[in-house]
Amino acid sequence: MNEQILPSIPTQNDKIMAALAHISAVLPFWGVIAPIIIWATQKDKSEYVGFQALQAIAYQLVMILAWFIGMGCYMISFFSIFLSMPFSRTSGGTNLPFPFIAPFIIFGAIFMGGAIFVIYGIIGAVNVFQGKNFHYLVIGNSLAKYLQKKS
């Protein structure tokens, strides 16, 4: 446990504010507004809430970036269907299915990835509501190290 990030036991209000920052992940894109507001208003009042809200902001920005990358891959696969159509016939005259199912596979991966992001945000909300010092896998530790260097 990092004593600089969690100097004391969080109050019930701290737990609620931190949980709201994490649970806002259920609203992709719009949900990032809540942790920004929570961080801006609570960072000086509670280090616990400030750190959890900052983590939630970074996590949701990563979620948005991943969505844009996934949609870019989807669009490329969708338009590549038209480019691959002349080459998709075998010597026997049958069509090769992969160029036509690739966009569906990619879209399914985007959907599943989004669901995993939301579930992990809910796990974070439950943990901080219980008063635990929750860290997202990569983001939490990197952010904690950055804040330690800064102070």
C-alpha positions in Angstrom: 0.0 0.0 0.0 1.3 3.4 -0.9 1.1 5.7 2.1 1.6 8.9 0.0 -1.4 8.2 -2.1 -3.6 6.8 0.8 -2.5 8.7 3.9 -5.6 7.9 6.0 -8.8 5.8 5.9 -11.2 7.3 3.5 -14.5 8.7 4.8 -17.9 7.5 3.5 -18.1 10.6 1.3 -14.7 9.9 -0.2 -15.7 6.3 -1.0 -18.9 7.5 -2.7 -17.1 10.1 -4.8 -14.3 7.7 -5.8 -16.9 5.0 -6.7 -18.8 7.6 -8.8 -15.6 8.4 -10.7 -15.1 4.7 -11.6 -18.7 3.7 -12.2 -19.1 6.4 -14.8 -17.3 4.0 -17.2 -20.7 2.5 -17.9 -21.3 5.6 -20.0 -18.6 5.5 -22.7 -17.5 8.9 -24.0 -19.9 10.9 -21.7 -18.7 9.1 -18.6 -15.3 10.8 -18.7 -17.0 14.1 -17.7 -17.9 12.8 -14.2 -14.3 11.9 -13.0 -13.0 15.2 -14.4 -15.6 17.1 -12.4 -14.9 15.0 -9.3 -11.1 15.4 -9.7 -11.4 19.2 -10.2 -13.6 19.7 -7.1 -12.2 17.0 -4.7 -8.4 16.8 -5.4 -7.6 19.4 -2.7 -10.0 17.9 -0.2 -9.0 14.3 -0.4 -5.9 12.7 -1.8 -7.8 9.4 -2.0 -10.6 10.8 -4.2 -8.2 12.8 -6.2 -6.1 9.8 -7.1 -9.1 7.6 -7.8 -10.7 10.2 -10.0 -7.5 10.9 -11.9 -7.1 7.1 -12.5 -10.7 6.9 -13.8 -10.0 9.8 -16.2 -6.9 8.1 -17.6 -8.7 4.8 -17.8 -11.6 6.2 -19.7 -9.4 8.1 -22.1 -7.6 4.8 -22.8 -11.0 3.3 -23.4 -11.9 6.1 -25.9 -8.6 5.7 -27.7 -9.0 2.0 -28.0 -12.5 2.5 -29.4 -11.1 4.9 -32.1 -8.4 2.4 -33.0 -10.9 -0.4 -33.1 -13.3 1.5 -35.3 -10.4 2.5 -37.6 -9.6 -1.2 -38.0 -13.2 -2.0 -38.6 -13.5 0.7 -41.4 -10.3 -0.6 -43.0 -11.6 -4.2 -43.0 -15.0 -3.0 -44.3 -13.6 -1.1 -47.2 -11.0 -3.8 -48.0 -13.9 -6.1 -48.9 -14.5 -4.0 -52.0 -10.8 -4.1 -52.9 -10.5 -7.8 -52.4 -13.7 -8.8 -54.3 -11.9 -9.4 -57.6 -9.4 -11.7 -55.9 -11.7 -13.6 -53.6 -12.6 -16.4 -56.1 -10.8 -19.7 -56.0 -9.9 -21.6 -59.1 -13.1 -23.6 -58.6 -15.2 -20.5 -58.8 -16.2 -20.3 -55.1 -15.8 -17.2 -52.9 -13.4 -17.1 -50.0 -15.3 -16.1 -46.9 -12.7 -14.4 -44.8 -12.7 -10.9 -46.5 -16.5 -10.9 -45.9 -16.5 -11.9 -42.2 -13.4 -9.9 -41.1 -15.5 -6.8 -40.3 -17.9 -8.8 -38.2 -15.0 -10.4 -36.3 -13.5 -7.0 -35.6 -16.8 -5.4 -34.6 -17.4 -8.3 -32.2 -13.9 -7.8 -30.7 -14.7 -4.1 -30.3 -18.0 -5.0 -28.5 -16.3 -7.5 -26.2 -13.4 -5.2 -25.5 -15.9 -2.4 -24.6 -17.8 -4.8 -22.3 -14.5 -5.8 -20.5 -13.6 -2.1 -20.0 -17.0 -1.4 -18.5 -16.8 -4.4 -16.2 -13.3 -3.5 -15.0 -14.6 0.0 -14.2 -17.4 -1.5 -12.2 -14.9 -3.6 -10.3 -12.9 -0.5 -9.5 -16.1 1.3 -8.2 -17.0 -1.7 -6.0 -13.4 -1.8 -4.6 -13.2 1.9 -3.8 -16.7 1.9 -2.3 -15.4 -0.7 0.1 -12.5 1.7 1.0 -9.8 -0.2 -0.8 -7.0 1.5 -2.6 -7.8 0.3 -6.2 -5.2 0.5 -9.0 -5.9 -0.3 -12.6 -3.3 -2.7 -13.9 -0.9 -0.4 -15.8 -2.5 3.0 -15.4 -2.7 2.9 -11.6 0.9 2.1 -10.9 2.2 4.5 -13.5 0.1 7.3 -12.2 1.1 6.6 -8.6 4.8 6.7 -9.6 4.2 10.0 -11.6 2.5 11.6 -8.6 5.3 10.5 -6.2 7.9 12.1 -8.5 5.8 15.3 -8.8 5.5 15.7 -5.0 
